[in-house]
Amino acid sequence: MLHAIDRKRLALLQMKSKQLSERSQKDARIEAQIQDMTEKVRAYEQSKQPPSDKELRATAQDEMKRAGIVQLGIKRHGADTVQPISAS
């Protein structure tokens, strides 16, 4: 959540800098803030671990649900996964 706020803050600072440059003005404080936020966002994105296989599968299933696609299969008692029905 904090990362999303930092990204939004960075975008707003860049917009403010663009507005100032269009008026041929510069603000050293805004430029310094942009630099700090850019480094902070970049550091977070580099430290973030890639999603696990389980997270990737869950994301794919959520996307399929939103698209209205369902998976037919047999869910075994006590199992977390659904055994797909093979097409014969």
Residue, then its C-alpha position, 0 to 999 in steps of 0.5 A: m500500500l505504501h509503495a502505491i502511495d509513493r508511486k502516486r506521489l512520484a507521478l504527481l511530482q512529475m506532473k508538477s515539474k512538467q507544469l513548471s517547465e511549461r511556464s519556464q520555471k524550476d523548483a529545486r525542492i520538487e526536483a529533489q523530491i522527485q529524485d528521492m521518490t524515484e530512488k525509493v520506488r526503484a529500491y522497492e521494486q528491486s527488493k520485491q521477490p517474484p511471485s511464487d507459482k501458487e500466487l501465479r496460479a491464483t492470479a490466473q484463476d482470478e482472471m479466468k473468473r472475471a472473464g467468465i471462464v470456469q474450469l471443469g474438474i473433480k475436487r477430491h475430498g481433502a485436496d486443495t486442487v481440482q483434477p481437470i477432466s480430460a477430453s476424450 
